[in-house]
């Protein structure tokens, strides 16, 4: 084989591998939009004005995907499970995603929320126009005590995870965070030692450069 022929073969192999990678990447990056289009409740989500663009869909659906793969698996049909979404945005996008796709009691917490109280279009969705610290201070300890698992989700949250996580009393506290400009950590009360997530990965289905997903299966 001549040098020219070898070079041509190498270029062809490179182009073939590059094309295969791009096909795989494009398929993965569309997965949440394809999932959204296929849902029976997608029309109701749009009617509720939850998502202004595709990027927001991918972020909320990535959080839902992460919870579906937590071990031990949480029962989406269990009405005893409580979900808190902190830093949810002007619309309760991520909390509503779980309310539509589970039987959980879902709370959206963000001082910018335009809806307050029970959402008029979404069952089991409660909206709180407070910071997470204000939310904690406005409720008693009994509010955060549960015999069932409690889930905390933070998608591009601009605050800390500790204020809410530290007041929850539950046999299992599951936390999912997709950080952006503020580091998302959980610390041990008293010592301040950081608790490492059980899993951390890059989700290429999120249409944002901030696509790291962190999962704590059970915060002690």
DAHU-V562278 format. One record per residue. N is the residue number from 1. D_LAST is the distance of its C-alpha to the last C-alpha in whole Angstrom. Layout:
# DAHU-V562278
n=N d_last=D_LAST
n=N d_last=D_LAST
This chain:
# DAHU-V562278
n=1 d_last=63
n=2 d_last=64
n=3 d_last=62
n=4 d_last=62
n=5 d_last=62
n=6 d_last=58
n=7 d_last=57
n=8 d_last=58
n=9 d_last=56
n=10 d_last=53
n=11 d_last=53
n=12 d_last=53
n=13 d_last=50
n=14 d_last=48
n=15 d_last=49
n=16 d_last=48
n=17 d_last=45
n=18 d_last=44
n=19 d_last=45
n=20 d_last=43
n=21 d_last=40
n=22 d_last=41
n=23 d_last=41
n=24 d_last=38
n=25 d_last=36
n=26 d_last=38
n=27 d_last=37
n=28 d_last=34
n=29 d_last=34
n=30 d_last=36
n=31 d_last=33
n=32 d_last=31
n=33 d_last=35
n=34 d_last=36
n=35 d_last=33
n=36 d_last=34
n=37 d_last=38
n=38 d_last=37
n=39 d_last=35
n=40 d_last=37
n=41 d_last=35
n=42 d_last=36
n=43 d_last=39
n=44 d_last=37
n=45 d_last=35
n=46 d_last=38
n=47 d_last=39
n=48 d_last=36
n=49 d_last=37
n=50 d_last=33
n=51 d_last=34
n=52 d_last=37
n=53 d_last=37
n=54 d_last=35
n=55 d_last=33
n=56 d_last=31
n=57 d_last=31
n=58 d_last=30
n=59 d_last=27
n=60 d_last=26
n=61 d_last=26
n=62 d_last=24
n=63 d_last=21
n=64 d_last=22
n=65 d_last=23
n=66 d_last=20
n=67 d_last=18
n=68 d_last=21
n=69 d_last=20
n=70 d_last=16
n=71 d_last=15
n=72 d_last=15
n=73 d_last=18
n=74 d_last=17
n=75 d_last=20
n=76 d_last=22
n=77 d_last=25
n=78 d_last=22
n=79 d_last=23
n=80 d_last=20
n=81 d_last=18
n=82 d_last=17
n=83 d_last=17
n=84 d_last=18
n=85 d_last=19
n=86 d_last=20
n=87 d_last=23
n=88 d_last=25
n=89 d_last=28
n=90 d_last=31
n=91 d_last=31
n=92 d_last=28
n=93 d_last=28
n=94 d_last=25
n=95 d_last=24
n=96 d_last=27
n=97 d_last=27
n=98 d_last=24
n=99 d_last=26
n=100 d_last=29
n=101 d_last=27
n=102 d_last=25
n=103 d_last=25
n=104 d_last=22
n=105 d_last=22
n=106 d_last=22
n=107 d_last=22
n=108 d_last=23
n=109 d_last=23
n=110 d_last=25
n=111 d_last=28
n=112 d_last=31
n=113 d_last=30
n=114 d_last=34
n=115 d_last=33
n=116 d_last=32
n=117 d_last=31
n=118 d_last=31
n=119 d_last=32
n=120 d_last=36
n=121 d_last=35
n=122 d_last=32
n=123 d_last=31
n=124 d_last=27
n=125 d_last=27
n=126 d_last=26
n=127 d_last=27
n=128 d_last=26
n=129 d_last=28
n=130 d_last=26
n=131 d_last=24
n=132 d_last=20
n=133 d_last=20
n=134 d_last=23
n=135 d_last=22
n=136 d_last=19
n=137 d_last=22
n=138 d_last=24
n=139 d_last=22
n=140 d_last=21
n=141 d_last=17
n=142 d_last=19
n=143 d_last=19
n=144 d_last=15
n=145 d_last=14
n=146 d_last=15
n=147 d_last=15
n=148 d_last=15
n=149 d_last=12
n=150 d_last=12
n=151 d_last=13
n=152 d_last=14
n=153 d_last=17
n=154 d_last=18
n=155 d_last=22
n=156 d_last=23
n=157 d_last=22
n=158 d_last=23
n=159 d_last=21
n=160 d_last=17
n=161 d_last=14
n=162 d_last=12
n=163 d_last=15
n=164 d_last=14
n=165 d_last=10
n=166 d_last=10
n=167 d_last=12
n=168 d_last=11
n=169 d_last=10
n=170 d_last=9
n=171 d_last=9
n=172 d_last=8
n=173 d_last=8
n=174 d_last=10
n=175 d_last=11
n=176 d_last=15
n=177 d_last=17
n=178 d_last=20
n=179 d_last=21
n=180 d_last=25
n=181 d_last=26
n=182 d_last=23
n=183 d_last=20
n=184 d_last=17
n=185 d_last=14
n=186 d_last=10
n=187 d_last=10
n=188 d_last=8
n=189 d_last=10
n=190 d_last=13
n=191 d_last=13
n=192 d_last=13
n=193 d_last=12
n=194 d_last=12
n=195 d_last=9
n=196 d_last=11
n=197 d_last=12
n=198 d_last=12
n=199 d_last=16
n=200 d_last=18
n=201 d_last=22
n=202 d_last=25
n=203 d_last=26
n=204 d_last=30
n=205 d_last=30
n=206 d_last=29
n=207 d_last=32
n=208 d_last=31
n=209 d_last=31
n=210 d_last=27
n=211 d_last=26
n=212 d_last=23
n=213 d_last=20
n=214 d_last=16
n=215 d_last=14
n=216 d_last=10
n=217 d_last=10
n=218 d_last=6
n=219 d_last=4
n=220 d_last=0
